[in-house]
């Protein structure tokens, strides 16, 4: 046990007192890094998703990426302003789940909550797999080990989060800010080259050039694909309890900072891709092409690629921060297991962290680390809650009519409309990739309701009603299963005698008549004052004859309103591995007795010294 305890302390650190929870809160700088990694990492693939759709028409259509990017920025602004309102309206966290549940009804809340829970699992699996791909692209010899490398990263991030929010934020902040610095340098140098005339005008098609074959449907498809860059925007509204006081103010400022950074990086990459005439290719990402065009294959290029790979992996950490807190809200409402409300040794919600890590690993193994085709499912898992949250806030403002409610209503109405359009476009254009959401969401909601009904039934059964008279227990009958005359049995019988009992019965199940007679003779000489009942088992089963005898005793005890108590003697070896050398009959009996509704079961341990 000491070795196990020391190993646990080495992995996750010393236990923290409950009074130290204030020290585990995040300041704005750390929160920005740990909660924005998912949103900021999407800059690495969001602009590329727009170009992939447009290039199907031809390179001349690339100029449409500029107005499409402006549309994405409008949606981003609407979401940021909306979630800022959510933060102050619901300062205890919960985000889209709480907003939808309180304003649209329980089922809409569960749709939002279920979508986000699955989405955070996808966040971890997709982000880590994408980061692993970036690493194995640089080192092709590692390509066959994609799954193992991805699992290794998931385990590392899981352990890091089990050590506590502040500790993980302190470590993960550096790669996130390095990525921001790398892209700011890339965008800054790229724009400088454009403004100083170092970029040839012939590389890009002038904005407004007519393009044959372009359609509104295609533009909306490109817009929906580019909107995948907005995944993770809602994470801050879910994680308000992790902020230092005043939590809502700090969360709101962090949200604005994240939105500003995301807007700068996203629009910068789109502009550079347009002016430098970058088109998507299978072998190289758009960011990689831009970096190579501007810097060549020098240290700066590898710095950008390295930080991009890091942030893609660390984007998973947003899931580790938001998933446990969302699970807490669902668990408090009795829709998932209460174990998610329990804080671990380091004051984090460790059960949520561990479950997230396990499901992510399963997903990586099932898809063999190739989770790229899950990105649309991953994106729609966010836009469904986006839409519901906006609609919920609209209903809240119409119902409550607070000060300046019309401006707030306009912001949420715009966000709801654009989010709904994106959601519909995902279904229309990527149905073969997003149809699973139509299957798993109803299943998840059914499970939520089943768990809720279970907790409600338990509450009804445990609730004490003053109108129901208590039925007093008139006496106690104790049954002690024995395997012979030993110190273990002696201790159990002495304990039974210390209780107030009408009768104590020792029961021995024999497989051999000679053993039965020998024990009866020894028992008479021992003179314990306790009646011995021997049961012969023709089929060498302890359970069947013992339970048949218990049924008989219990039936007679009910006539006098007596309680039947079973005391199980059990010896505990000094070393755990010694248990495999013994029959463990006591454990077997106790396991079967768990399903007996009217028996009280007591285990009397006897600890061996050697």
C-alpha positions as CSV (number, residue, x, y, z in Angstrom):
1,X,0.0,0.0,0.0
2,X,2.8,2.4,0.8
3,X,4.4,1.9,-2.6
4,X,1.0,2.4,-4.3
5,X,0.4,5.5,-2.3
6,X,3.9,6.9,-3.0
7,X,3.4,6.2,-6.8
8,X,0.1,8.0,-6.8
9,X,1.7,11.0,-5.0
10,X,4.5,11.0,-7.6
11,X,2.0,11.1,-10.5
12,X,-0.5,13.6,-9.2
13,X,1.1,15.3,-6.2
14,X,0.1,15.6,-2.5
15,X,-3.6,15.8,-1.5
16,X,-4.9,19.3,-1.1
17,X,-7.1,20.5,1.7
18,X,-10.6,21.7,0.9
19,X,-9.7,25.1,2.2
20,X,-7.0,25.3,-0.6
21,X,-9.6,25.4,-3.3
22,X,-9.1,29.2,-3.8
23,X,-5.5,28.5,-4.7
24,X,-6.7,26.3,-7.6
25,X,-8.6,29.1,-9.3
26,X,-7.3,30.5,-12.6
27,X,-6.2,34.1,-13.3
28,X,-7.0,35.6,-16.7
29,X,-3.6,34.8,-18.3
30,X,-3.7,31.1,-17.4
31,X,-7.4,30.8,-18.1
32,X,-6.9,32.3,-21.6
33,X,-4.2,29.7,-22.3
34,X,-6.0,26.7,-20.9
35,X,-9.5,27.5,-22.2
36,X,-8.7,29.0,-25.5
37,X,-6.4,26.3,-26.8
38,X,-9.2,24.6,-28.7
39,X,-10.5,27.7,-30.3
40,X,-7.1,29.1,-31.2
41,X,-5.9,25.7,-32.6
42,X,-8.8,25.7,-35.1
43,X,-6.9,28.5,-36.9
44,X,-4.7,25.7,-38.1
45,X,-7.5,24.1,-40.1
46,X,-10.5,26.5,-40.2
47,X,-9.3,28.7,-43.1
48,X,-8.1,25.6,-44.9
49,X,-11.6,24.1,-44.7
50,X,-13.0,27.2,-46.6
51,X,-10.4,26.9,-49.3
52,X,-11.0,23.1,-49.8
53,X,-14.6,23.9,-50.7
54,X,-13.8,26.9,-52.9
55,X,-11.0,25.2,-54.9
56,X,-13.5,22.6,-56.2
57,X,-14.7,25.4,-58.6
58,X,-11.2,26.6,-59.4
59,X,-8.3,28.7,-58.1
60,X,-10.2,31.8,-59.3
61,X,-12.8,31.2,-56.6
62,X,-10.3,31.7,-53.8
63,X,-11.1,35.4,-53.5
64,X,-14.5,34.4,-52.0
65,X,-12.6,33.3,-48.9
66,X,-12.3,37.0,-47.9
67,X,-16.1,37.7,-47.7
68,X,-16.7,34.2,-46.2
69,X,-14.1,35.0,-43.5
70,X,-15.9,38.2,-42.8
71,X,-19.1,36.3,-42.3
72,X,-17.3,33.9,-39.9
73,X,-16.0,36.9,-38.0
74,X,-19.6,38.3,-37.8
75,X,-20.7,34.9,-36.3
76,X,-17.7,35.0,-33.9
77,X,-18.6,38.5,-32.7
78,X,-22.2,37.4,-32.2
79,X,-21.2,34.3,-30.3
80,X,-18.6,36.2,-28.1
81,X,-21.2,38.9,-27.2
82,X,-23.8,36.3,-26.6
83,X,-21.7,34.1,-24.3
84,X,-20.5,37.2,-22.5
85,X,-24.2,37.8,-21.6
86,X,-24.5,34.1,-20.7
87,X,-21.5,34.5,-18.2
88,X,-23.2,37.3,-16.3
89,X,-26.7,35.8,-16.5
90,X,-25.5,32.4,-15.3
91,X,-22.3,33.0,-13.2
92,X,-22.2,29.5,-11.8
93,X,-21.3,28.0,-15.2
94,X,-23.1,25.4,-17.3
95,X,-23.1,27.4,-20.5
96,X,-25.5,26.2,-23.2
97,X,-26.8,23.4,-21.0
98,X,-28.0,25.7,-18.2
99,X,-29.3,28.3,-20.6
100,X,-31.3,25.8,-22.7
101,X,-32.7,23.9,-19.7
102,X,-33.8,27.1,-17.9
103,X,-35.4,28.8,-20.9
104,X,-36.3,26.2,-23.4
105,X,-37.1,23.2,-21.2
106,X,-35.3,20.1,-19.9
107,X,-35.1,18.2,-23.2
108,X,-33.5,21.1,-25.0
109,X,-31.0,21.4,-22.2
110,X,-30.2,17.7,-22.4
111,X,-29.7,18.0,-26.2
112,X,-27.2,20.8,-25.6
113,X,-25.5,19.0,-22.6
114,X,-25.3,15.7,-24.4
115,X,-23.9,17.3,-27.6
116,X,-21.2,19.1,-25.6
117,X,-20.2,16.0,-23.6
118,X,-19.7,14.0,-26.8
119,X,-18.1,17.0,-28.4
120,X,-15.5,17.3,-25.7
121,X,-14.6,13.7,-26.1
122,X,-14.2,14.3,-29.8
123,X,-12.1,17.4,-29.0
124,X,-9.6,15.3,-27.2
125,X,-9.5,12.5,-29.8
126,X,-9.4,14.8,-32.9
127,X,-6.9,17.3,-31.4
128,X,-4.5,14.7,-30.2
129,X,-4.7,12.7,-33.4
130,X,-4.2,15.8,-35.5
131,X,-1.1,16.8,-33.4
132,X,0.2,13.3,-33.7
133,X,-0.2,13.5,-37.5
134,X,1.8,16.7,-37.5
135,X,4.6,15.0,-35.6
136,X,4.7,11.8,-37.7
137,X,4.6,14.0,-40.9
138,X,7.9,15.5,-39.7
139,X,9.2,12.1,-38.7
140,X,7.7,9.5,-41.2
141,X,9.3,6.5,-39.5
142,X,6.9,7.1,-36.6
143,X,3.8,6.9,-38.8
144,X,3.0,3.3,-37.9
145,X,2.9,4.2,-34.2
146,X,0.2,6.9,-34.6
147,X,-2.2,5.2,-32.2
148,X,0.4,4.5,-29.5
149,X,1.7,8.1,-29.7
150,X,-1.8,9.6,-29.5
151,X,-2.7,7.4,-26.5
152,X,0.6,8.5,-24.8
153,X,-0.4,12.1,-25.2
154,X,-3.9,11.5,-23.8
155,X,-2.5,9.8,-20.8
156,X,0.0,12.6,-20.2
157,X,-2.7,15.3,-20.5
158,X,-5.0,13.3,-18.2
159,X,-2.3,13.0,-15.5
160,X,-1.5,16.7,-15.9
161,X,-5.1,17.6,-15.3
162,X,-5.4,15.2,-12.3
163,X,-2.6,17.3,-10.7
164,X,-4.9,20.3,-10.6
165,X,-6.2,23.1,-12.8
166,X,-3.5,25.7,-11.9
167,X,-0.6,23.2,-12.3
168,X,-1.8,22.1,-15.8
169,X,-2.4,25.8,-16.8
170,X,1.1,26.8,-15.6
171,X,2.7,24.2,-17.9
172,X,0.3,24.4,-20.9
173,X,0.3,28.2,-21.1
174,X,3.8,28.4,-22.6
175,X,3.0,26.4,-25.8
176,X,-0.3,28.2,-26.4
177,X,1.4,31.7,-26.1
178,X,4.3,30.5,-28.2
179,X,1.8,29.5,-30.9
180,X,0.2,32.9,-30.8
181,X,3.6,34.6,-31.0
182,X,4.6,32.4,-34.0
183,X,1.4,33.1,-35.9
184,X,1.6,36.9,-35.1
185,X,5.1,36.9,-36.5
186,X,4.0,34.9,-39.6
187,X,1.0,37.3,-40.2
188,X,3.0,40.4,-39.5
189,X,5.9,39.5,-41.9
190,X,3.4,38.3,-44.5
191,X,1.4,41.6,-44.4
192,X,4.6,43.6,-44.4
193,X,5.7,41.9,-47.6
194,X,2.2,42.5,-49.2
195,X,2.2,46.2,-48.3
196,X,5.8,46.8,-49.5
197,X,5.0,45.2,-52.8
198,X,7.2,42.1,-52.4
199,X,4.2,39.8,-53.3
200,X,3.4,39.6,-57.0
201,X,-0.2,40.7,-57.8
202,X,-0.6,37.8,-60.2
203,X,-0.6,35.3,-57.4
204,X,-4.2,36.0,-56.6
205,X,-7.4,36.8,-58.4
206,X,-8.8,40.3,-57.8
207,X,-11.8,40.5,-55.5
208,X,-15.0,40.7,-57.5
209,X,-13.8,38.6,-60.4
210,X,-16.7,36.6,-61.9
211,X,-16.4,32.9,-61.3
212,X,-18.3,30.4,-63.4
213,X,-20.1,27.6,-61.5
214,X,-20.2,29.5,-58.2
215,X,-23.5,29.1,-56.3
216,X,-25.1,30.3,-53.0
217,X,-25.2,26.7,-51.9
218,X,-21.4,26.3,-52.4
219,X,-20.7,29.6,-50.6
220,X,-22.8,28.5,-47.6
221,X,-21.0,25.2,-47.6
222,X,-17.7,27.0,-47.5
223,X,-19.0,29.3,-44.7
224,X,-20.2,26.2,-42.7
225,X,-16.8,24.5,-43.2
226,X,-14.9,27.7,-42.1
227,X,-17.1,28.0,-39.0
228,X,-15.4,24.9,-37.6
229,X,-12.8,27.4,-36.5
230,X,-15.3,28.5,-33.8
231,X,-15.3,25.3,-31.9
232,X,-14.3,25.9,-28.3
233,X,-15.8,29.4,-28.0
234,X,-18.3,28.2,-25.5
235,X,-15.8,26.6,-23.1
236,X,-15.2,29.7,-21.0
237,X,-18.9,30.0,-20.2
238,X,-18.9,26.4,-18.9
239,X,-15.8,26.9,-16.8
240,X,-16.7,30.1,-14.8
241,X,-16.2,28.3,-11.4
242,X,-12.5,27.8,-12.3
243,X,-11.8,31.6,-12.4
244,X,-10.6,33.7,-9.5
245,X,-13.0,36.2,-8.0
246,X,-14.8,38.1,-9.4
247,X,-15.2,35.1,-11.6
248,X,-17.9,36.4,-14.0
249,X,-15.8,39.6,-14.7
250,X,-12.6,37.7,-15.2
251,X,-14.4,35.1,-17.4
252,X,-15.9,37.9,-19.6
253,X,-12.6,39.6,-20.1
254,X,-10.9,36.3,-21.0
255,X,-13.7,35.6,-23.5
256,X,-13.2,39.0,-25.2
257,X,-9.4,38.4,-25.3
258,X,-9.9,34.9,-26.8
259,X,-12.3,36.3,-29.4
260,X,-10.0,39.1,-30.3
261,X,-7.0,36.7,-30.7
262,X,-9.1,34.2,-32.7
263,X,-10.3,37.0,-35.1
264,X,-6.8,38.4,-35.7
265,X,-5.3,34.9,-36.3
266,X,-8.1,33.6,-38.4
267,X,-8.5,36.7,-40.7
268,X,-4.7,37.0,-40.9
269,X,-4.3,33.4,-42.2
270,X,-7.2,33.8,-44.7
271,X,-5.7,37.1,-46.0
272,X,-2.2,35.6,-46.4
273,X,-3.6,32.5,-48.2
274,X,-5.5,34.8,-50.6
275,X,-2.6,37.2,-51.4
276,X,0.0,34.5,-51.7
277,X,-2.2,32.3,-53.9
278,X,-2.2,29.3,-51.6
279,X,-4.4,26.4,-52.5
280,X,-4.9,23.3,-50.4
281,X,-2.9,20.2,-51.1
282,X,-2.9,16.8,-49.5
283,X,0.8,16.7,-48.6
284,X,1.0,20.1,-46.8
285,X,-1.3,22.2,-44.7
286,X,-2.2,25.8,-45.7
287,X,-0.3,27.2,-42.7
288,X,2.7,25.2,-43.6
289,X,2.6,26.5,-47.2
290,X,2.3,30.1,-46.1
291,X,5.2,29.7,-43.6
292,X,7.4,28.0,-46.3
293,X,6.5,30.7,-48.8
294,X,7.4,33.6,-46.4
295,X,10.4,32.1,-44.5
296,X,11.5,29.1,-46.5
297,X,12.5,25.9,-44.8
298,X,14.5,27.6,-42.0
299,X,14.3,27.6,-38.2
300,X,11.3,30.0,-38.3
301,X,9.3,27.6,-40.4
302,X,10.0,24.7,-38.1
303,X,9.2,26.9,-35.1
304,X,5.8,27.7,-36.6
305,X,5.1,24.0,-37.4
306,X,6.3,22.8,-34.0
307,X,4.1,25.2,-32.1
308,X,1.2,24.3,-34.4
309,X,1.6,20.7,-33.6
310,X,1.8,21.5,-29.9
311,X,-1.4,23.5,-29.8
312,X,-3.3,20.9,-31.8
313,X,-2.4,18.4,-29.1
314,X,-3.0,20.8,-26.3
315,X,-6.4,21.9,-27.7
316,X,-7.5,18.7,-26.0
317,X,-7.0,20.4,-22.7
318,X,-10.1,22.6,-23.3
319,X,-12.1,19.4,-23.1
320,X,-10.4,18.4,-19.8
321,X,-11.4,21.8,-18.3
322,X,-15.0,22.1,-19.6
323,X,-16.1,18.4,-19.6
324,X,-15.8,17.8,-15.8
325,X,-17.7,21.1,-15.0
326,X,-20.5,20.3,-17.5
327,X,-20.7,16.8,-16.0
328,X,-21.0,18.4,-12.5
329,X,-24.0,20.4,-13.6
330,X,-25.7,17.4,-15.2
331,X,-24.9,15.3,-12.1
332,X,-26.4,17.9,-9.8
333,X,-29.6,17.7,-11.8
334,X,-29.5,13.9,-11.5
335,X,-29.0,13.2,-15.2
336,X,-25.7,11.4,-14.9
337,X,-23.9,9.6,-12.1
338,X,-23.3,11.6,-8.9
339,X,-19.6,10.5,-8.9
340,X,-19.0,13.3,-11.3
341,X,-19.6,15.8,-8.4
342,X,-16.8,14.4,-6.3
343,X,-13.5,16.3,-6.1
344,X,-10.3,14.3,-6.1
345,X,-7.1,14.7,-4.0
346,X,-6.1,17.8,-6.0
347,X,-9.5,19.4,-5.8
348,X,-10.3,18.8,-9.4
349,X,-13.3,16.7,-10.6
350,X,-11.1,13.7,-11.2
351,X,-13.8,11.2,-12.2
352,X,-14.8,13.5,-15.1
353,X,-11.2,13.8,-16.1
354,X,-10.5,10.1,-16.0
355,X,-13.8,9.2,-17.9
356,X,-13.0,11.8,-20.6
357,X,-9.5,10.3,-21.0
358,X,-10.8,6.7,-21.3
359,X,-13.5,7.5,-23.8
360,X,-11.0,9.5,-25.9
361,X,-8.5,6.6,-25.9
362,X,-11.3,4.2,-27.0
363,X,-12.2,6.6,-29.8
364,X,-8.6,6.8,-31.0
365,X,-8.2,3.0,-30.9
366,X,-11.5,2.4,-32.8
367,X,-10.6,4.9,-35.5
368,X,-6.9,3.9,-35.4
369,X,-5.9,7.5,-34.9
370,X,-7.5,8.6,-38.2
371,X,-10.2,10.9,-36.9
372,X,-10.2,13.6,-39.6
373,X,-13.6,12.6,-40.9
374,X,-15.0,13.2,-37.4
375,X,-14.3,17.0,-37.7
376,X,-17.8,17.8,-39.2
377,X,-19.4,15.7,-36.4
378,X,-17.2,17.5,-33.9
379,X,-18.3,20.9,-35.4
380,X,-22.0,20.2,-35.4
381,X,-21.7,19.0,-31.9
382,X,-20.9,22.6,-31.0
383,X,-23.3,24.4,-33.3
384,X,-26.4,22.6,-32.0
385,X,-25.7,24.0,-28.5
386,X,-24.7,27.3,-30.0
387,X,-28.1,27.6,-31.6
388,X,-30.0,26.4,-28.5
389,X,-28.1,28.8,-26.2
390,X,-28.9,31.8,-28.5
391,X,-32.6,30.8,-28.6
392,X,-32.6,30.3,-24.9
393,X,-31.2,33.8,-24.3
394,X,-33.7,35.3,-26.7
395,X,-36.5,33.8,-24.7
396,X,-35.0,35.0,-21.5
397,X,-34.8,38.6,-22.6
398,X,-38.3,38.5,-24.0
399,X,-39.6,37.1,-20.8
400,X,-37.7,39.2,-18.3
401,X,-37.3,42.4,-20.3
402,X,-34.3,43.8,-18.3
403,X,-32.6,47.1,-19.0
404,X,-31.3,47.4,-22.6
405,X,-33.0,44.0,-23.4
406,X,-33.7,44.9,-27.0
407,X,-30.0,45.3,-27.9
408,X,-29.3,42.0,-26.1
409,X,-32.1,40.4,-28.0
410,X,-30.7,41.6,-31.4
411,X,-27.3,40.1,-30.6
412,X,-28.8,36.8,-29.6
413,X,-31.2,36.8,-32.6
414,X,-28.3,37.4,-35.0
415,X,-26.3,34.6,-33.4
416,X,-29.2,32.2,-33.4
417,X,-29.9,32.8,-37.1
418,X,-26.3,32.4,-38.2
419,X,-25.8,29.3,-36.0
420,X,-29.0,27.7,-37.3
421,X,-27.9,28.3,-40.9
422,X,-24.5,26.7,-40.2
423,X,-26.2,23.8,-38.5
424,X,-28.6,23.2,-41.4
425,X,-25.7,23.6,-43.9
426,X,-23.7,20.9,-42.1
427,X,-26.7,18.5,-42.4
428,X,-27.3,19.4,-46.0
429,X,-23.7,19.3,-47.2
430,X,-22.1,16.7,-44.9
431,X,-24.9,14.4,-44.0
432,X,-22.9,11.2,-44.5
433,X,-20.4,12.5,-41.9
434,X,-22.9,14.0,-39.4
435,X,-25.8,11.6,-39.5
436,X,-24.6,9.8,-36.3
437,X,-25.7,12.8,-34.3
438,X,-29.3,11.9,-35.1
439,X,-28.7,8.4,-33.6
440,X,-26.5,9.1,-30.5
441,X,-28.4,12.2,-29.3
442,X,-31.7,10.4,-28.7
443,X,-29.8,7.5,-27.1
444,X,-28.0,9.9,-24.8
445,X,-31.2,11.8,-23.9
446,X,-32.9,8.4,-23.1
447,X,-30.0,7.5,-20.8
448,X,-30.2,10.9,-19.1
449,X,-33.9,10.4,-18.4
450,X,-33.4,6.8,-17.3
451,X,-30.7,7.8,-14.8
452,X,-33.0,10.7,-13.6
453,X,-35.9,8.3,-13.0
454,X,-33.6,5.9,-11.1
455,X,-32.5,8.7,-8.7
456,X,-36.1,9.9,-8.3
457,X,-37.3,6.3,-7.4
458,X,-34.5,6.0,-4.9
459,X,-35.4,9.4,-3.4
460,X,-39.1,8.3,-3.1
461,X,-38.1,5.0,-1.4
462,X,-35.7,6.6,1.0
463,X,-37.9,9.6,1.9
464,X,-39.4,9.4,5.4
465,X,-43.1,10.1,5.5
466,X,-44.6,11.3,8.9
467,X,-47.9,9.6,7.9
468,X,-46.3,6.1,7.8
469,X,-45.9,4.6,11.3
470,X,-42.6,3.0,12.1
471,X,-42.7,-0.7,12.7
472,X,-40.5,-1.5,15.7
473,X,-38.1,-4.6,15.6
474,X,-39.0,-6.8,18.5
475,X,-35.9,-8.9,18.6
476,X,-32.9,-10.2,16.7
477,X,-31.9,-13.7,15.4
478,X,-28.2,-14.1,14.5
479,X,-26.9,-16.6,12.0
480,X,-23.1,-17.2,12.0
481,X,-21.8,-19.4,9.1
482,X,-18.7,-21.3,10.4
483,X,-16.1,-23.5,8.6
484,X,-14.7,-25.0,11.8
485,X,-13.5,-24.0,15.3
486,X,-10.9,-21.2,14.9
487,X,-10.0,-17.9,16.3
488,X,-11.9,-16.2,13.5
489,X,-15.1,-18.0,14.5
490,X,-14.5,-17.3,18.2
491,X,-14.2,-13.6,17.6
492,X,-17.4,-13.6,15.5
493,X,-19.3,-15.5,18.1
494,X,-18.1,-13.2,20.9
495,X,-19.3,-10.3,18.8
496,X,-22.7,-11.9,18.3
497,X,-23.0,-12.5,22.0
498,X,-22.3,-8.8,22.6
499,X,-25.5,-7.9,20.7
500,X,-29.0,-8.1,22.0
501,X,-30.3,-11.3,20.4
502,X,-33.1,-13.8,21.1
503,X,-31.1,-16.6,19.5
504,X,-27.6,-17.2,18.0
505,X,-27.2,-20.0,15.5
506,X,-23.9,-21.3,14.2
507,X,-24.3,-23.0,10.8
508,X,-21.9,-25.5,9.3
509,X,-22.2,-26.9,5.8
510,X,-20.5,-30.2,5.4
511,X,-19.7,-32.2,2.3
512,X,-18.7,-35.3,4.3
513,X,-20.6,-37.1,7.1
514,X,-17.5,-37.9,9.0
515,X,-16.3,-34.3,9.1
516,X,-19.8,-33.3,10.2
517,X,-19.7,-35.7,13.2
518,X,-16.2,-34.6,14.2
519,X,-17.2,-31.0,14.2
520,X,-20.3,-31.7,16.3
521,X,-18.2,-33.5,18.9
522,X,-15.6,-30.7,19.1
523,X,-18.4,-28.1,19.3
524,X,-19.9,-29.9,22.3
525,X,-16.5,-30.0,24.1
526,X,-15.9,-26.3,23.2
527,X,-19.1,-25.3,25.2
528,X,-19.7,-21.9,23.6
529,X,-23.3,-21.8,24.6
530,X,-24.2,-21.3,20.9
531,X,-26.4,-23.7,19.1
532,X,-24.7,-25.5,16.1
533,X,-26.8,-26.5,13.1
534,X,-25.1,-28.8,10.5
535,X,-26.3,-28.9,6.9
536,X,-25.2,-31.7,4.6
537,X,-24.6,-30.7,1.0
538,X,-24.9,-33.5,-1.5
539,X,-23.7,-31.4,-4.4
540,X,-20.8,-29.7,-2.6
541,X,-22.4,-26.3,-2.6
542,X,-22.2,-24.0,0.4
543,X,-24.6,-21.4,-0.9
544,X,-27.7,-23.5,-1.6
545,X,-28.2,-25.3,1.7
546,X,-27.1,-22.2,3.7
547,X,-29.6,-19.9,2.0
548,X,-32.4,-22.5,2.2
549,X,-31.8,-22.6,6.0
550,X,-31.8,-18.8,6.1
551,X,-35.1,-18.7,4.3
552,X,-36.6,-21.0,6.9
553,X,-35.3,-18.9,9.8
554,X,-36.4,-15.6,8.2
555,X,-39.9,-16.9,7.6
556,X,-40.3,-17.9,11.3
557,X,-38.7,-14.6,12.5
558,X,-41.3,-12.6,10.6
559,X,-44.0,-14.1,12.7
560,X,-42.5,-12.4,15.8
561,X,-41.2,-9.3,13.9
562,X,-37.6,-10.4,14.5
563,X,-34.7,-9.1,12.4
564,X,-32.4,-11.8,11.0
565,X,-28.7,-10.8,11.1
566,X,-26.0,-12.8,9.4
567,X,-22.5,-12.4,10.9
568,X,-19.8,-13.5,8.5
569,X,-16.3,-14.4,10.0
570,X,-13.5,-13.4,7.7
571,X,-9.7,-13.6,8.2
572,X,-7.6,-10.9,6.4
573,X,-4.1,-12.0,5.3
574,X,-1.2,-9.6,6.1
575,X,-0.3,-9.4,2.4
576,X,-2.8,-8.9,-0.3
577,X,-1.5,-11.5,-2.7
578,X,-2.1,-14.2,0.0
579,X,-5.9,-13.9,-0.7
580,X,-5.4,-16.0,-3.9
581,X,-4.3,-18.9,-1.7
582,X,-7.6,-19.2,0.1
583,X,-11.2,-20.1,-1.0
584,X,-12.8,-16.7,-0.1
585,X,-16.0,-18.4,1.0
586,X,-16.9,-15.4,3.2
587,X,-16.7,-13.1,0.2
588,X,-18.9,-15.4,-1.9
589,X,-21.5,-15.6,0.9
590,X,-21.5,-11.9,1.3
591,X,-21.8,-11.3,-2.4
592,X,-24.9,-13.5,-2.6
593,X,-26.4,-11.9,0.5
594,X,-26.3,-8.4,-1.1
595,X,-29.4,-9.4,-3.1
596,X,-31.3,-10.5,0.0
597,X,-33.7,-7.7,0.8
598,X,-34.5,-8.3,4.5
599,X,-31.2,-9.6,6.0
600,X,-28.7,-7.5,7.9
601,X,-25.1,-8.6,7.0
602,X,-22.1,-7.9,9.2
603,X,-18.5,-8.9,8.5
604,X,-16.2,-9.5,11.5
605,X,-12.6,-9.3,10.3
606,X,-9.7,-11.1,11.9
607,X,-6.3,-9.8,10.8
608,X,-3.5,-12.3,10.5
609,X,-0.1,-11.2,11.8
610,X,2.0,-13.2,9.4
